[in-house]
Amino acid sequence: MATVSETAALFHCADAVCFDVDSTVICEEGIDELAKFCGVGDAVTEMTRKAMSGSVSFKMALSERLSIIKCSREQVNKMIMDHPPQLTPGIKELVEKLHQRSVKVFLISGGFRCIVENVASQLGIPLQHVYANRLKFYFNGEYAGFDDSQPTAESGGKGKVIRMLKERYGFETVVMIGDGVTDLEACPPASAFIGFGGNVVRQQVKDKSSWYVMSFAELLKELEKK
């Protein structure tokens, strides 16, 4: 395993930094919030816990949770309007600092694009730098499933996105930051992984992270070093 100083050095020279969204860039799990909004919170929260711990395949957990929620387009839009995603303290400043350093910032999420795009807009991240799952709706707005062809719909998908980004943009050093097992698994092809425990600590991720931080202030402080 790399040391903290080696991981920090890669973070310093990164061409691109990729962030997980749920429980990393935002304080909550988007799918859990959607489930609560639709009145099926408890059943879905347990499935999310299993998905984040890696005890079931991500695609299976996503499919099962969505089949419980069965949200309509109207419900999704109303939730985003009434309860917009809450940014984790320090993320806005960190993204601004990365942009100032001409580092490309991407959001790679197992959540839903309709929610993650709102987060990207709050952070000034281009929408073409968002990779997330897409919900499907019938013409009347009722839930019609999700696009399971997206790489983020399956275990190992975040690594596939990072591999594609390296090929497309020619990035040499890409750092992945996140709280879950699916984020940890993205390294490699990510050059380094930084575990984040500011919203929830997942012991398996903490144990396997060469650098584990509890706040984005720690990362900002690192970037401000000469």
N, C-alpha and C positions, 0 to 999 in steps of 0.2 A: 504494500500500500504506500502511496506517495505520502510525504510529510506535509504538515501544515504550510511550511515555508515554500515547498515546491508547488503546492496548489495555489498559494497566494501569488507566486511568481507568474504562473500561467494566467491567473485572473488579471494581473497587471498588464500582460501583453496580449490579451485576448482580442481577436478580430471580431468575435461575436459572442454575446452572452444570451443564453436561452433560459427563460424562466417558466417553471410550472406556474399555474394560476391559482387553483383552489387550495386554500390553506397555506399559500406561499405569497403570491402577489396580493391576493385578497384574503380577508380574515376567515371566511367561511368556505364550505364546500357548496358550490353552486347547485349541484343536483339535490343536496339535502335541503337547501333553502327552497328550491322549486317544489320538492315533495311536501314540505311543511305548508307552503302556500296552497297546495292542492289537497291538503288534509290527510296525507299519508306519510307523515314524517318519520314515525318510529320504525316502520317496516323498512324504509329505505336507508335510514342511518346505519342499521346493522349490516346491510349489504355493502355500503360504502366502506365500513370498517374492514370487512373481509377483502374487498378489492384493494384497499391501500396496503394491507398486510401481505398481499400476494397469495392468500390461501385459496382464491378462486381466480380463474382467468378474467382479465379485465373485460373482454367482450361479453362474456357470459354475465358478469355482474352488471354491466351497463344495460344489456338487454332486459335482464330481470327487473332492474330498478325502473326502467322506463315503462315496462309493461304494467307495473303497479301504479305509476304516476298518471300515465295516459293524459298528459297535459295538452290543452288546445293552444293554438297560436295566440288566441286572446289572453289566456292565462299567463303565458310566457311574457307577453308584452306588458301586461298589467303588473306582473311581479317586478320586472325591470324598472318600471316607472315608479311603483310604490316603494320598492326596496332595492335601490341600485346597489351593485356590488361595493362593499366597503374595502378600500385600499388598506393594506397593512402599513403601519407607520414606517416611514423612511423610504418606501419604495419609489415614491415620486422623485425624491431628491437623488436617489441612486441612479434611476434611469436618466435623469437630466445630466448627471455627472458622466455617465457612460456616453451619452450622445455628444457631450462637449468634447470627449476624447475621441470622437468619430468611431466609436464602437457600435456595431449593429446590434439591435436588441430585438429578440423574438419572443413571442408567447407561444408555448407548446402545451396544449391542454387536452386532457381526456374529458373535459367538460364541453359545453355547447357554445358554438360560435356566436350565437345571438347574444349570449351573456359576455363572452370574452371580448367581443368587439367593443362593448361598452367600456370594459376595463382598458383596452388599448387606447380608446379615445381619451379617457381620463389621463393617460400617461404620455400622450403624444407619440404613440407607436403606430407606424403605418399599418393599415389593415392587411396589406399584403404580407406583413410579417406575423400574421396570426395563423396558427395551425390548431384546429379544434374540430370536434364532431358536429355534424349537421343534423338537426331534427327534420323530420318530414311531416308534412301536413296535407290532408285532403283539401279539395277546393273549398269545402265549408269550414275549414280551419281546425277540424278534429285531428288528433294525433294519428300519424300513419307510419310510425317507425323512425328509424335513424339510418343514415348513410353508412353502412358497415364497410364500405370500400375505403374510407378514410384511414390512413395509417394510425391515427390516434385512437381508433376504435378497438385496437387490440394490444395485447401485451407485447412489449418490444417496439411499439409504434413510434415512441419518441426518439429512439435511436435511429429508426428509419428516416425520420424527418431531418435529424441532424446530419446523417450521412448524405442526404439529398442536398442540404444547404451547403455542405462542404464542396460537393461536386459542382453545384450551380454557381456559387460565388467564389470558389477558390480559397475559402477560409482555411488557414493552417491551424489556428488555435480557437477552439470553441469550448466555452464553459457552460455547464448545465447546473442550474440551481433549483432545488425543489425539496419537498418534504416527504415524498413517498417512494415506494419501491420502484414504481415505473420510471421515476426520475433517476434513481440510482442506477438502474439497468441501462440507462442511455450512455453510460461511460464504460468502455468505449461504445460508439465512435467519438463521443465527446472527449476532448483532451483532458478535462478535469471535471469533477463533480463536487459541488459544495452543498452539504445538507443544511436545511433550514428548519429550525424548531421554534420559531417565534410565535406560531399559532397553535401547533400541536407537535408533540415530540413522539416520533415513531422509533422505538428503541432499536429495531432492526436496521433502520437507516442510520441512526446515530452511531451504532457500533461499527458500521461499514464505511463511514465517511472519514476521509483523511482530514477534512476540515468541516467542522459542524458549528454553525453560528446560530445565535438566539435572536439576533436583530439585524436589520439591514444597515444600521449605524456601524456595525463592525466592518462591513464590506466597504462602506463609504469612507471610513477612517483609513482602510488599507489603500484605497485609491488616492487618498490625499497625501500619502507618503511620497517623498521625492524618489 
